[in-house]
Amino acid sequence: MQFQQLKNRRNAIITGVATLAVAGSAALALALPQDTPTAQAAAPQSVAVSAAASAAAEAQQSGEAQAQALADAAKAQADADAKAAADAAAAKAQADADAKTAADAQAAADTKAKAEADAATKAEADAATKAKAAADAKAKADAKAKADAEAASRSQQRQALAAPTGSPKEIAAQIVPAGQLQCFSNIVEHESTWNVTATNASSGAYGLVQALPGSKMASAGADWRTNPATQIKWGLSYMNERYGSPCAAWSFWQSHNWY
């Protein structure tokens, strides 16, 4: 806008100067005859007019130069202003981009930190759950073991209270069913003559029922070496499992002299 205004001003100055010079020359030529003494007398005035026209032309050139200089200065200023505005816009755009990059980086860091915190919280909760489950399982196992131990203790106490007494034969009568007692007694009589510590020198069979080896009777009790009740219980169990009953075992014994 400023550049256009200066250009219009320059054109107006040039046009005005040129118009004045031409108008003056034309008026002087019309006013004075060319071939009269008067015209000759006016020759110096014509020279003056020419000088004025030359001066006007120089003024025109000077005005044009001045106007051009002003226009150039205005254009340079406009270019500088435009460049400054462009630089400012570019700087703002870069600042906005940097701010967005920083904001995105912070958001990513916050998201990562939250994810790590959530994972740590979950891991801690899982560990606590597992620890509680393990503690509960241990407590349950301990309680069961205690209950089993107490039950075993009560069973041992009951067995101790109900333990058969008397001679081996009397104890057998308390353990072996009445219908099988005679068959059982026949086997024991032939095997050990009711000797709790009877030992077969050749085979190593031991006890009332001549268990081979004698340590088999440990399944009935740790006191199998000396307790007739333990030996009788094991012998009765063996006869039932191997032959079906003491009487079936006695039938086999009668045919083979061993069972």
Phi and psi restraints in degrees (value plus and minus 20) as a CYANA .aco file:
   2 GLN   PHI     -83.9   -43.9
   2 GLN   PSI     -59.1   -19.1
   3 PHE   PHI     -84.2   -44.2
   3 PHE   PSI     -61.2   -21.2
   4 GLN   PHI     -86.6   -46.6
   4 GLN   PSI     -58.8   -18.8
   5 GLN   PHI     -83.5   -43.5
   5 GLN   PSI     -62.3   -22.3
   6 LEU   PHI     -84.4   -44.4
   6 LEU   PSI     -59.0   -19.0
   7 LYS   PHI     -84.1   -44.1
   7 LYS   PSI     -61.7   -21.7
   8 ASN   PHI     -84.4   -44.4
   8 ASN   PSI     -58.2   -18.2
   9 ARG   PHI     -85.0   -45.0
   9 ARG   PSI     -62.1   -22.1
  10 ARG   PHI     -81.0   -41.0
  10 ARG   PSI     -64.8   -24.8
  11 ASN   PHI     -83.7   -43.7
  11 ASN   PSI     -57.1   -17.1
  12 ALA   PHI     -86.0   -46.0
  12 ALA   PSI     -60.9   -20.9
  13 ILE   PHI     -83.9   -43.9
  13 ILE   PSI     -66.9   -26.9
  14 ILE   PHI     -82.3   -42.3
  14 ILE   PSI     -63.7   -23.7
  15 THR   PHI     -83.6   -43.6
  15 THR   PSI     -60.9   -20.9
  16 GLY   PHI     -85.0   -45.0
  16 GLY   PSI     -64.4   -24.4
  17 VAL   PHI     -84.3   -44.3
  17 VAL   PSI     -64.2   -24.2
  18 ALA   PHI     -84.3   -44.3
  18 ALA   PSI     -59.5   -19.5
  19 THR   PHI     -83.6   -43.6
  19 THR   PSI     -63.9   -23.9
  20 LEU   PHI     -82.3   -42.3
  20 LEU   PSI     -62.2   -22.2
  21 ALA   PHI     -85.4   -45.4
  21 ALA   PSI     -65.2   -25.2
  22 VAL   PHI     -86.1   -46.1
  22 VAL   PSI     -62.1   -22.1
  23 ALA   PHI     -83.1   -43.1
  23 ALA   PSI     -60.1   -20.1
  24 GLY   PHI     -86.0   -46.0
  24 GLY   PSI     -61.7   -21.7
  25 SER   PHI     -85.8   -45.8
  25 SER   PSI     -61.8   -21.8
  26 ALA   PHI     -86.5   -46.5
  26 ALA   PSI     -61.8   -21.8
  27 ALA   PHI     -84.9   -44.9
  27 ALA   PSI     -59.6   -19.6
  28 LEU   PHI     -89.2   -49.2
  28 LEU   PSI     -58.7   -18.7
  29 ALA   PHI     -86.4   -46.4
  29 ALA   PSI     -57.6   -17.6
  30 LEU   PHI     -93.0   -53.0
  30 LEU   PSI     -51.9   -11.9
  31 ALA   PHI     -97.8   -57.8
  31 ALA   PSI     -46.8    -6.8
  32 LEU   PHI    -137.3   -97.3
  32 LEU   PSI     108.3   148.3
  33 PRO   PHI     -85.6   -45.6
  33 PRO   PSI     130.0   170.0
  34 GLN   PHI    -104.9   -64.9
  34 GLN   PSI     -46.0    -6.0
  35 ASP   PHI    -131.7   -91.7
  35 ASP   PSI      -9.8    30.2
  36 THR   PHI    -119.2   -79.2
  36 THR   PSI     142.0   182.0
  37 PRO   PHI     -77.4   -37.4
  37 PRO   PSI     -51.7   -11.7
  38 THR   PHI     -85.0   -45.0
  38 THR   PSI     -58.9   -18.9
  39 ALA   PHI     -86.3   -46.3
  39 ALA   PSI     -59.9   -19.9
  40 GLN   PHI     -84.6   -44.6
  40 GLN   PSI     -55.9   -15.9
  41 ALA   PHI     -87.5   -47.5
  41 ALA   PSI     -45.1    -5.1
  42 ALA   PHI    -107.3   -67.3
  42 ALA   PSI     -21.6    18.4
  43 ALA   PHI     -76.8   -36.8
  43 ALA   PSI     -65.0   -25.0
  44 PRO   PHI     -78.7   -38.7
  44 PRO   PSI     -53.8   -13.8
  45 GLN   PHI     -86.6   -46.6
  45 GLN   PSI     -54.8   -14.8
  46 SER   PHI     -84.2   -44.2
  46 SER   PSI     -59.7   -19.7
  47 VAL   PHI     -81.6   -41.6
  47 VAL   PSI     -60.1   -20.1
  48 ALA   PHI     -83.3   -43.3
  48 ALA   PSI     -58.7   -18.7
  49 VAL   PHI     -84.7   -44.7
  49 VAL   PSI     -61.0   -21.0
  50 SER   PHI     -81.9   -41.9
  50 SER   PSI     -60.9   -20.9
  51 ALA   PHI     -82.9   -42.9
  51 ALA   PSI     -58.7   -18.7
  52 ALA   PHI     -85.2   -45.2
  52 ALA   PSI     -59.1   -19.1
  53 ALA   PHI     -84.8   -44.8
  53 ALA   PSI     -60.4   -20.4
  54 SER   PHI     -83.2   -43.2
  54 SER   PSI     -61.5   -21.5
  55 ALA   PHI     -84.6   -44.6
  55 ALA   PSI     -57.0   -17.0
  56 ALA   PHI     -84.9   -44.9
  56 ALA   PSI     -59.5   -19.5
  57 ALA   PHI     -83.9   -43.9
  57 ALA   PSI     -62.4   -22.4
  58 GLU   PHI     -83.1   -43.1
  58 GLU   PSI     -59.2   -19.2
  59 ALA   PHI     -83.8   -43.8
  59 ALA   PSI     -57.4   -17.4
  60 GLN   PHI     -82.9   -42.9
  60 GLN   PSI     -65.7   -25.7
  61 GLN   PHI     -82.2   -42.2
  61 GLN   PSI     -61.9   -21.9
  62 SER   PHI     -83.2   -43.2
  62 SER   PSI     -60.9   -20.9
  63 GLY   PHI     -84.6   -44.6
  63 GLY   PSI     -59.6   -19.6
  64 GLU   PHI     -83.3   -43.3
  64 GLU   PSI     -62.8   -22.8
  65 ALA   PHI     -83.1   -43.1
  65 ALA   PSI     -62.9   -22.9
  66 GLN   PHI     -83.8   -43.8
  66 GLN   PSI     -64.5   -24.5
  67 ALA   PHI     -83.9   -43.9
  67 ALA   PSI     -58.6   -18.6
  68 GLN   PHI     -84.7   -44.7
  68 GLN   PSI     -60.8   -20.8
  69 ALA   PHI     -82.3   -42.3
  69 ALA   PSI     -63.2   -23.2
  70 LEU   PHI     -83.9   -43.9
  70 LEU   PSI     -60.8   -20.8
  71 ALA   PHI     -84.6   -44.6
  71 ALA   PSI     -62.6   -22.6
  72 ASP   PHI     -82.3   -42.3
  72 ASP   PSI     -62.6   -22.6
  73 ALA   PHI     -83.4   -43.4
  73 ALA   PSI     -62.3   -22.3
  74 ALA   PHI     -84.7   -44.7
  74 ALA   PSI     -61.6   -21.6
  75 LYS   PHI     -84.2   -44.2
  75 LYS   PSI     -62.3   -22.3
  76 ALA   PHI     -81.1   -41.1
  76 ALA   PSI     -60.7   -20.7
  77 GLN   PHI     -85.6   -45.6
  77 GLN   PSI     -61.4   -21.4
  78 ALA   PHI     -83.9   -43.9
  78 ALA   PSI     -62.1   -22.1
  79 ASP   PHI     -82.5   -42.5
  79 ASP   PSI     -62.9   -22.9
  80 ALA   PHI     -82.4   -42.4
  80 ALA   PSI     -62.2   -22.2
  81 ASP   PHI     -83.8   -43.8
  81 ASP   PSI     -61.4   -21.4
  82 ALA   PHI     -84.3   -44.3
  82 ALA   PSI     -62.0   -22.0
  83 LYS   PHI     -84.0   -44.0
  83 LYS   PSI     -62.1   -22.1
  84 ALA   PHI     -82.4   -42.4
  84 ALA   PSI     -61.3   -21.3
  85 ALA   PHI     -84.6   -44.6
  85 ALA   PSI     -61.5   -21.5
  86 ALA   PHI     -84.6   -44.6
  86 ALA   PSI     -62.4   -22.4
  87 ASP   PHI     -82.4   -42.4
  87 ASP   PSI     -61.2   -21.2
  88 ALA   PHI     -84.4   -44.4
  88 ALA   PSI     -61.0   -21.0
  89 ALA   PHI     -84.6   -44.6
  89 ALA   PSI     -61.8   -21.8
  90 ALA   PHI     -84.1   -44.1
  90 ALA   PSI     -61.6   -21.6
  91 ALA   PHI     -83.2   -43.2
  91 ALA   PSI     -60.9   -20.9
  92 LYS   PHI     -85.2   -45.2
  92 LYS   PSI     -61.5   -21.5
  93 ALA   PHI     -82.6   -42.6
  93 ALA   PSI     -61.6   -21.6
  94 GLN   PHI     -85.2   -45.2
  94 GLN   PSI     -61.3   -21.3
  95 ALA   PHI     -83.3   -43.3
  95 ALA   PSI     -61.6   -21.6
  96 ASP   PHI     -83.0   -43.0
  96 ASP   PSI     -62.9   -22.9
  97 ALA   PHI     -82.8   -42.8
  97 ALA   PSI     -63.5   -23.5
  98 ASP   PHI     -82.2   -42.2
  98 ASP   PSI     -61.2   -21.2
  99 ALA   PHI     -84.3   -44.3
  99 ALA   PSI     -60.5   -20.5
 100 LYS   PHI     -85.6   -45.6
 100 LYS   PSI     -62.1   -22.1
 101 THR   PHI     -80.4   -40.4
 101 THR   PSI     -64.5   -24.5
 102 ALA   PHI     -84.0   -44.0
 102 ALA   PSI     -61.2   -21.2
 103 ALA   PHI     -85.0   -45.0
 103 ALA   PSI     -62.0   -22.0
 104 ASP   PHI     -83.2   -43.2
 104 ASP   PSI     -62.4   -22.4
 105 ALA   PHI     -83.0   -43.0
 105 ALA   PSI     -61.4   -21.4
 106 GLN   PHI     -85.8   -45.8
 106 GLN   PSI     -60.9   -20.9
 107 ALA   PHI     -83.0   -43.0
 107 ALA   PSI     -62.5   -22.5
 108 ALA   PHI     -83.4   -43.4
 108 ALA   PSI     -62.2   -22.2
 109 ALA   PHI     -83.6   -43.6
 109 ALA   PSI     -61.5   -21.5
 110 ASP   PHI     -83.5   -43.5
 110 ASP   PSI     -62.2   -22.2
 111 THR   PHI     -82.4   -42.4
 111 THR   PSI     -64.4   -24.4
 112 LYS   PHI     -83.4   -43.4
 112 LYS   PSI     -63.8   -23.8
 113 ALA   PHI     -82.7   -42.7
 113 ALA   PSI     -60.4   -20.4
 114 LYS   PHI     -85.3   -45.3
 114 LYS   PSI     -62.3   -22.3
 115 ALA   PHI     -82.0   -42.0
 115 ALA   PSI     -62.8   -22.8
 116 GLU   PHI     -84.7   -44.7
 116 GLU   PSI     -60.7   -20.7
 117 ALA   PHI     -85.2   -45.2
 117 ALA   PSI     -61.7   -21.7
 118 ASP   PHI     -83.1   -43.1
 118 ASP   PSI     -62.3   -22.3
 119 ALA   PHI     -83.1   -43.1
 119 ALA   PSI     -61.8   -21.8
 120 ALA   PHI     -84.6   -44.6
 120 ALA   PSI     -61.1   -21.1
 121 THR   PHI     -83.3   -43.3
 121 THR   PSI     -63.0   -23.0
 122 LYS   PHI     -84.5   -44.5
 122 LYS   PSI     -63.5   -23.5
 123 ALA   PHI     -81.5   -41.5
 123 ALA   PSI     -60.9   -20.9
 124 GLU   PHI     -84.6   -44.6
 124 GLU   PSI     -61.8   -21.8
 125 ALA   PHI     -85.0   -45.0
 125 ALA   PSI     -61.7   -21.7
 126 ASP   PHI     -82.9   -42.9
 126 ASP   PSI     -62.7   -22.7
 127 ALA   PHI     -82.6   -42.6
 127 ALA   PSI     -61.0   -21.0
 128 ALA   PHI     -84.7   -44.7
 128 ALA   PSI     -59.9   -19.9
 129 THR   PHI     -83.7   -43.7
 129 THR   PSI     -64.9   -24.9
 130 LYS   PHI     -84.1   -44.1
 130 LYS   PSI     -61.4   -21.4
 131 ALA   PHI     -83.3   -43.3
 131 ALA   PSI     -61.3   -21.3
 132 LYS   PHI     -85.3   -45.3
 132 LYS   PSI     -61.9   -21.9
 133 ALA   PHI     -82.1   -42.1
 133 ALA   PSI     -62.3   -22.3
 134 ALA   PHI     -84.6   -44.6
 134 ALA   PSI     -61.8   -21.8
 135 ALA   PHI     -84.5   -44.5
 135 ALA   PSI     -61.4   -21.4
 136 ASP   PHI     -83.7   -43.7
 136 ASP   PSI     -62.9   -22.9
 137 ALA   PHI     -82.9   -42.9
 137 ALA   PSI     -61.7   -21.7
 138 LYS   PHI     -85.0   -45.0
 138 LYS   PSI     -63.0   -23.0
 139 ALA   PHI     -82.3   -42.3
 139 ALA   PSI     -60.3   -20.3
 140 LYS   PHI     -84.8   -44.8
 140 LYS   PSI     -63.6   -23.6
 141 ALA   PHI     -84.2   -44.2
 141 ALA   PSI     -61.8   -21.8
 142 ASP   PHI     -82.8   -42.8
 142 ASP   PSI     -61.6   -21.6
 143 ALA   PHI     -84.2   -44.2
 143 ALA   PSI     -61.0   -21.0
 144 LYS   PHI     -85.0   -45.0
 144 LYS   PSI     -63.3   -23.3
 145 ALA   PHI     -81.8   -41.8
 145 ALA   PSI     -60.5   -20.5
 146 LYS   PHI     -85.1   -45.1
 146 LYS   PSI     -63.2   -23.2
 147 ALA   PHI     -84.1   -44.1
 147 ALA   PSI     -61.7   -21.7
 148 ASP   PHI     -83.0   -43.0
 148 ASP   PSI     -62.1   -22.1
 149 ALA   PHI     -83.4   -43.4
 149 ALA   PSI     -61.8   -21.8
 150 GLU   PHI     -85.6   -45.6
 150 GLU   PSI     -59.8   -19.8
 151 ALA   PHI     -85.2   -45.2
 151 ALA   PSI     -61.3   -21.3
 152 ALA   PHI     -84.0   -44.0
 152 ALA   PSI     -59.8   -19.8
 153 SER   PHI     -83.4   -43.4
 153 SER   PSI     -62.7   -22.7
 154 ARG   PHI     -84.7   -44.7
 154 ARG   PSI     -58.3   -18.3
 155 SER   PHI     -83.9   -43.9
 155 SER   PSI     -62.4   -22.4
 156 GLN   PHI     -83.9   -43.9
 156 GLN   PSI     -58.8   -18.8
 157 GLN   PHI     -84.4   -44.4
 157 GLN   PSI     -62.1   -22.1
 158 ARG   PHI     -84.8   -44.8
 158 ARG   PSI     -61.1   -21.1
 159 GLN   PHI     -83.4   -43.4
 159 GLN   PSI     -58.9   -18.9
 160 ALA   PHI     -84.8   -44.8
 160 ALA   PSI     -59.8   -19.8
 161 LEU   PHI     -88.7   -48.7
 161 LEU   PSI     -54.0   -14.0
 162 ALA   PHI    -118.6   -78.6
 162 ALA   PSI      -9.6    30.4
 163 ALA   PHI     -81.3   -41.3
 163 ALA   PSI     112.2   152.2
 164 PRO   PHI     -87.0   -47.0
 164 PRO   PSI     129.9   169.9
 165 THR   PHI    -149.2  -109.2
 165 THR   PSI     146.1   186.1
 166 GLY   PHI      90.1   130.1
 166 GLY   PSI    -184.8  -144.8
 167 SER   PHI     -92.9   -52.9
 167 SER   PSI     145.0   185.0
 168 PRO   PHI     -73.3   -33.3
 168 PRO   PSI     -59.9   -19.9
 169 LYS   PHI     -85.1   -45.1
 169 LYS   PSI     -61.4   -21.4
 170 GLU   PHI     -86.5   -46.5
 170 GLU   PSI     -58.4   -18.4
 171 ILE   PHI     -85.7   -45.7
 171 ILE   PSI     -60.9   -20.9
 172 ALA   PHI     -80.6   -40.6
 172 ALA   PSI     -58.3   -18.3
 173 ALA   PHI     -84.8   -44.8
 173 ALA   PSI     -46.2    -6.2
 174 GLN   PHI    -104.1   -64.1
 174 GLN   PSI     -38.2     1.8
 175 ILE   PHI    -127.0   -87.0
 175 ILE   PSI     -65.9   -25.9
 176 VAL   PHI    -100.2   -60.2
 176 VAL   PSI     116.6   156.6
 177 PRO   PHI     -75.5   -35.5
 177 PRO   PSI     124.8   164.8
 178 ALA   PHI     -77.0   -37.0
 178 ALA   PSI     -59.1   -19.1
 179 GLY   PHI     -90.6   -50.6
 179 GLY   PSI     -35.3     4.7
 180 GLN   PHI    -131.4   -91.4
 180 GLN   PSI     -23.6    16.4
 181 LEU   PHI     -83.3   -43.3
 181 LEU   PSI     -63.3   -23.3
 182 GLN   PHI     -84.8   -44.8
 182 GLN   PSI     -62.0   -22.0
 183 CYS   PHI     -82.9   -42.9
 183 CYS   PSI     -62.7   -22.7
 184 PHE   PHI     -81.7   -41.7
 184 PHE   PSI     -66.1   -26.1
 185 SER   PHI     -82.8   -42.8
 185 SER   PSI     -57.8   -17.8
 186 ASN   PHI     -80.5   -40.5
 186 ASN   PSI     -63.6   -23.6
 187 ILE   PHI     -84.0   -44.0
 187 ILE   PSI     -67.6   -27.6
 188 VAL   PHI     -83.2   -43.2
 188 VAL   PSI     -59.9   -19.9
 189 GLU   PHI     -80.0   -40.0
 189 GLU   PSI     -62.4   -22.4
 190 HIS   PHI     -96.4   -56.4
 190 HIS   PSI     -51.3   -11.3
 191 GLU   PHI    -100.5   -60.5
 191 GLU   PSI     -63.6   -23.6
 192 SER   PHI    -159.3  -119.3
 192 SER   PSI     -20.3    19.7
 193 THR   PHI      29.5    69.5
 193 THR   PSI      18.7    58.7
 194 TRP   PHI      42.8    82.8
 194 TRP   PSI      10.3    50.3
 195 ASN   PHI    -114.6   -74.6
 195 ASN   PSI      95.3   135.3
 196 VAL   PHI     -81.9   -41.9
 196 VAL   PSI     -53.3   -13.3
 197 THR   PHI    -125.9   -85.9
 197 THR   PSI      -1.0    39.0
 198 ALA   PHI     -79.1   -39.1
 198 ALA   PSI     112.9   152.9
 199 THR   PHI    -149.0  -109.0
 199 THR   PSI     110.7   150.7
 200 ASN   PHI    -103.6   -63.6
 200 ASN   PSI      95.4   135.4
 201 ALA   PHI     -84.1   -44.1
 201 ALA   PSI     -50.9   -10.9
 202 SER   PHI    -106.6   -66.6
 202 SER   PSI     -61.3   -21.3
 203 SER   PHI    -118.3   -78.3
 203 SER   PSI     -45.4    -5.4
 204 GLY   PHI      69.4   109.4
 204 GLY   PSI     -15.1    24.9
 205 ALA   PHI     -80.4   -40.4
 205 ALA   PSI     128.9   168.9
 206 TYR   PHI    -160.6  -120.6
 206 TYR   PSI     127.2   167.2
 207 GLY   PHI      68.4   108.4
 207 GLY   PSI    -194.0  -154.0
 208 LEU   PHI     -76.6   -36.6
 208 LEU   PSI     -63.0   -23.0
 209 VAL   PHI    -122.4   -82.4
 209 VAL   PSI     -10.8    29.2
 210 GLN   PHI      31.3    71.3
 210 GLN   PSI      38.4    78.4
 211 ALA   PHI     -87.1   -47.1
 211 ALA   PSI     119.8   159.8
 212 LEU   PHI    -149.0  -109.0
 212 LEU   PSI      89.6   129.6
 213 PRO   PHI     -96.6   -56.6
 213 PRO   PSI     147.9   187.9
 214 GLY   PHI     -83.0   -43.0
 214 GLY   PSI     -47.2    -7.2
 215 SER   PHI     -84.1   -44.1
 215 SER   PSI     -35.4     4.6
 216 LYS   PHI     -77.2   -37.2
 216 LYS   PSI     -51.5   -11.5
 217 MET   PHI     -91.0   -51.0
 217 MET   PSI     -26.6    13.4
 218 ALA   PHI     -82.8   -42.8
 218 ALA   PSI     -43.2    -3.2
 219 SER   PHI     -85.4   -45.4
 219 SER   PSI     -39.7     0.3
 220 ALA   PHI    -115.7   -75.7
 220 ALA   PSI     -36.5     3.5
 221 GLY   PHI     146.0   186.0
 221 GLY   PSI     129.0   169.0
 222 ALA   PHI     -89.7   -49.7
 222 ALA   PSI     -38.0     2.0
 223 ASP   PHI    -115.0   -75.0
 223 ASP   PSI       8.1    48.1
 224 TRP   PHI     -80.2   -40.2
 224 TRP   PSI     -43.5    -3.5
 225 ARG   PHI     -90.2   -50.2
 225 ARG   PSI     -51.7   -11.7
 226 THR   PHI    -146.7  -106.7
 226 THR   PSI     -32.1     7.9
 227 ASN   PHI    -115.9   -75.9
 227 ASN   PSI      92.4   132.4
 228 PRO   PHI     -81.7   -41.7
 228 PRO   PSI     -53.6   -13.6
 229 ALA   PHI     -82.9   -42.9
 229 ALA   PSI     -62.6   -22.6
 230 THR   PHI     -82.7   -42.7
 230 THR   PSI     -64.3   -24.3
 231 GLN   PHI     -85.3   -45.3
 231 GLN   PSI     -60.2   -20.2
 232 ILE   PHI     -86.7   -46.7
 232 ILE   PSI     -62.0   -22.0
 233 LYS   PHI     -81.2   -41.2
 233 LYS   PSI     -63.5   -23.5
 234 TRP   PHI     -86.3   -46.3
 234 TRP   PSI     -63.9   -23.9
 235 GLY   PHI     -80.5   -40.5
 235 GLY   PSI     -63.0   -23.0
 236 LEU   PHI     -82.8   -42.8
 236 LEU   PSI     -63.3   -23.3
 237 SER   PHI     -82.8   -42.8
 237 SER   PSI     -62.1   -22.1
 238 TYR   PHI     -82.6   -42.6
 238 TYR   PSI     -65.7   -25.7
 239 MET   PHI     -83.4   -43.4
 239 MET   PSI     -60.2   -20.2
 240 ASN   PHI     -86.3   -46.3
 240 ASN   PSI     -62.2   -22.2
 241 GLU   PHI     -94.1   -54.1
 241 GLU   PSI     -58.4   -18.4
 242 ARG   PHI    -103.9   -63.9
 242 ARG   PSI     -59.1   -19.1
 243 TYR   PHI    -140.3  -100.3
 243 TYR   PSI     -34.5     5.5
 244 GLY   PHI      85.4   125.4
 244 GLY   PSI     -47.4    -7.4
 245 SER   PHI    -193.1  -153.1
 245 SER   PSI     142.0   182.0
 246 PRO   PHI     -79.6   -39.6
 246 PRO   PSI     -56.4   -16.4
 247 CYS   PHI     -88.0   -48.0
 247 CYS   PSI     -56.8   -16.8
 248 ALA   PHI     -86.9   -46.9
 248 ALA   PSI     -56.8   -16.8
 249 ALA   PHI     -85.9   -45.9
 249 ALA   PSI     -58.0   -18.0
 250 TRP   PHI     -86.7   -46.7
 250 TRP   PSI     -56.6   -16.6
 251 SER   PHI     -83.0   -43.0
 251 SER   PSI     -62.5   -22.5
 252 PHE   PHI     -84.5   -44.5
 252 PHE   PSI     -61.5   -21.5
 253 TRP   PHI     -81.4   -41.4
 253 TRP   PSI     -61.6   -21.6
 254 GLN   PHI     -83.9   -43.9
 254 GLN   PSI     -48.1    -8.1
 255 SER   PHI    -105.6   -65.6
 255 SER   PSI     -45.4    -5.4
 256 HIS   PHI    -143.6  -103.6
 256 HIS   PSI     -29.7    10.3
 257 ASN   PHI      42.4    82.4
 257 ASN   PSI       4.0    44.0
 258 TRP   PHI    -182.8  -142.8
 258 TRP   PSI     146.9   186.9
